[in-house]
Amino acid sequence: MSDMSASASLAMTHLVPLAAEVDEDKVTPGVLGFIVFAVMALAVWGLMKSLNKHMGRVDFKEADDGSAASSASSASETGGKATPAKG
């Protein structure tokens, strides 16, 4: 276990001077950062397009009160198992 801590401290002593040489004003995300951002943007666009397609298929019309009441009463008569309403 002491070998790991020795190698970690040795690595840190060699990497700290390298980090000090980096000019913080010139650091940019680069091409890889752009590619990752573009892929994420395309994924969000695709998900939103799929969401709109699925939301367009949803029928927002509510059932009339008569069919809802009869469905609840039939569920109590059949021992809690509701049968789907026809029509």
C-alpha positions as CSV (number, residue, x, y, z in Angstrom):
1,M,0.0,0.0,0.0
2,S,2.9,2.3,0.7
3,D,4.0,1.8,-2.9
4,M,0.8,3.5,-4.2
5,S,1.1,6.5,-1.9
6,A,4.8,6.9,-3.0
7,S,3.9,6.7,-6.6
8,A,1.0,9.1,-6.2
9,S,3.2,11.6,-4.5
10,L,5.9,11.2,-7.1
11,A,3.3,11.7,-9.9
12,M,2.0,14.8,-8.2
13,T,5.5,16.3,-7.8
14,H,6.0,15.9,-11.6
15,L,2.5,17.1,-12.7
16,V,2.3,20.2,-10.5
17,P,5.0,22.1,-12.4
18,L,3.3,21.1,-15.7
19,A,0.0,22.6,-14.5
20,A,1.8,25.8,-13.6
21,E,3.1,26.3,-17.1
22,V,-0.5,26.3,-18.6
23,D,-1.7,29.8,-19.5
24,E,-5.2,30.1,-18.1
25,D,-6.2,32.7,-20.7
26,K,-5.5,30.4,-23.6
27,V,-7.3,27.3,-22.4
28,T,-10.3,26.4,-24.6
29,P,-12.6,23.4,-24.8
30,G,-11.2,22.6,-28.3
31,V,-12.7,20.3,-30.9
32,L,-13.5,17.6,-28.5
33,G,-15.6,20.0,-26.4
34,F,-17.5,21.2,-29.5
35,I,-18.2,17.6,-30.6
36,V,-19.5,16.6,-27.2
37,F,-21.7,19.7,-27.1
38,A,-23.0,19.1,-30.7
39,V,-23.9,15.5,-29.9
40,M,-25.7,16.5,-26.7
41,A,-27.6,19.2,-28.7
42,L,-28.6,16.7,-31.4
43,A,-29.8,14.2,-28.7
44,V,-31.9,16.9,-27.0
45,W,-33.4,17.9,-30.4
46,G,-34.2,14.3,-31.2
47,L,-35.8,13.7,-27.8
48,M,-37.9,16.9,-28.1
49,K,-39.0,15.8,-31.6
50,S,-40.1,12.4,-30.3
51,L,-41.8,14.0,-27.3
52,N,-43.9,16.2,-29.6
53,K,-44.8,13.2,-31.8
54,H,-46.0,11.2,-28.8
55,M,-47.8,14.1,-27.2
56,G,-49.7,14.6,-30.5
57,R,-51.0,11.1,-30.2
58,V,-52.5,11.6,-26.7
59,D,-56.2,12.1,-26.5
60,F,-57.0,14.8,-24.0
61,K,-60.8,14.3,-24.0
62,E,-62.1,13.5,-20.6
63,A,-64.8,10.8,-20.2
64,D,-68.3,12.0,-19.3
65,D,-69.3,11.7,-15.7
66,G,-71.9,9.0,-16.4
67,S,-69.4,6.5,-17.7
68,A,-66.9,7.2,-14.9
69,A,-69.6,6.6,-12.2
70,S,-70.8,3.4,-13.9
71,S,-67.2,2.1,-14.1
72,A,-66.6,2.8,-10.4
73,S,-69.8,1.0,-9.4
74,S,-69.1,-2.0,-11.6
75,A,-65.7,-2.2,-10.1
76,S,-67.2,-2.4,-6.6
77,E,-69.6,-5.1,-7.7
78,T,-67.0,-7.3,-9.3
79,G,-64.8,-7.4,-6.3
80,G,-62.4,-4.5,-7.2
81,K,-61.6,-5.6,-10.7
82,A,-62.6,-2.9,-13.1
83,T,-63.8,-3.8,-16.6
84,P,-62.9,-1.5,-19.4
85,A,-65.8,0.5,-20.8
86,K,-67.0,-0.4,-24.3
87,G,-67.4,2.4,-26.8
